[in-house]
Amino acid sequence: MSLFFDRPDFGERALLVHLKLNSESEPEDVGEFEELVRSAGGDIVDLVRGSRTSPHAKFFIGTGKLEEIAEIAKRESAQLIIFNHNLSPSQERNLEAHLQCRVLDRTGLILDIFAMRARTHEGKLQVELAQLQHLSSRLVRGWTHLERQKGGIGMRGPGETQLESDRRMVRDRIKSIKKRLEKVRVQRDQGRQSRLKSDTPTVSLVGYTNAGKSTLFNLITESDVYAADQLFATLDPTMRRLDIPEQGPIIFADTVGFISHLPHRLINAFRATLEEAAAANVLLHIIDASAEDRSTNVDRVNDVLKEIGAHELPTLLVYNKIDLMDEPVPRIDRDQDGKPVAVWLSALTGEGTDLLLEAVAEYLPRKMIHTKLQLKPEQGAFRAALYNYKAVLNETYNEHGDVNLEIQLPESEFLRIVKQSGLKTEDLDPI
C-alpha cells in the first residue's frame, strides 16, 4: 500500500465537518473551508455543523455527532470526510476506523492543494517536505504488516519493524530535502545581495489568497504568471524587473497567498519563499476590496507577516477588484503628510494601475540623475554599459564624431557604471 493516498482524476464526494469550539479564540471560517475543498477538487455532499466546549480526546467530535456523520456519509456515499480543524494522528486513525472512510484534517487539505499548485522544482520540494513532516506522525495508518519482525534462526532479536524502517526512510528524505532547500536559500541570498549592491529596490506583493496578486503582477510587469479564481493559485515566487519613470528599475516579486491559521509547518517549509517578502524594501498588501470580511483578511495577513518578521516593513495597501463595487473610482489615499497609504484599483480592467506605480515611486525615493554627456570614441564601453542599463533617452553625434547622450538613472547606478568602466566622474564632459 502506498504511503500517500492516490489522487483520483475526478472530484471526490466529500462530507465536511465544522465545529464551533468555545476554546477557540478565533474560529475557522466555514466559507473559506468550503472554498478550500472546491479548490482541491472536492464535490461537497453535505456540511455537518456542531458545537463543543473543547475537542473530544478520542474522536475530536462527540459520540452522538460521530454517529450522525456515519449515517450521512453512508447515505451520501461519501468517499472522504474533511474536518475544518487540525486532528491529532490518533484522532484521525480513530475516526477512520469507526467511519470506515478516509478522513482528512485542515492541514492535510491545504497540503493537498499545495501539491496540486506547485510548479517549480523548489515549490515541489517545499510541498513534499511539508507533506512528509505532516504524515511522519501518521505512518501507522494504512499499514497491515507493521508487526512483522526481521527474524529466523540466527536472526532473532528485536529487529526492525516495517514502521521503524518507514519512519527512518521518511527522516532520511526530510533531511535530504532540507539540504537541497538550503542550497536554494543560499542562491536566493546571493540574489538578494547582488540586488542590494546594485541598489535595485524590491517590491513584494503579499495578501490573502485569491486577492488578485498574480493578476495585478501580470498586468504591471507584462508577465504570464499562472492566475486563477481559486485559493493558492500561486505558490512559487516569481520576480520581474520593471522600469518606472523618475524612479529607475524595480524588482517586483509575487508570493504565495496567505490564509487564516496557515499551518506552522507550511510557514516553515515555505520560509525560503516567504523570505522574499521579508527582504523587500516595500510590501504591496493586496486586498480584495469587494470581500465582505476584508478587514478580517487584512488582520490574518498581518499575523503571518509578523510571524516571518516582515510586519515592520513599509507597506502600501492596494485595494483591488473595485470593478466589483458599486462606485469603482480609482484613487490614491494619502496621510496628513501627503504620503500614499492606499491605492484603489482593478487589476482586471487596469483602472488605477498607473496610480499604483506613481505611489510606489513615491515610496521609493531615490536620487536620480537626468543629464546630458558628451562622450569621446574611446569611452565606448561606458556608452555600452549605459545602454545595457536602459539609461539612454536620446543619442546624437556631433561633427567631430563625439556622442551626445541624454541619460536618466539612479545616482548609485551611475557611479557604479562609471567605476566599472574604468573612468572617474571628472573624465565625463557634461553638455
Beta strands, then each sheet from edge to edge (+ up, - down):
strand 1: 13-21
strand 2: 43-52
strand 3: 80-83
strand 4: 102-104
strand 5: 202-207
strand 6: 238-244
strand 7: 248-254
strand 8: 282-288
strand 9: 315-320
strand 10: 331-334
strand 11: 340-344
strand 12: 368-375
strand 13: 392-397
strand 14: 403-410
strand 15: 429-430
sheet 1: 2+ 1+ 3+ 4+
sheet 2: 6+ 7- 5- 8- 9- 11- 10+
sheet 3: 13+ 14- 12+ 15-
end
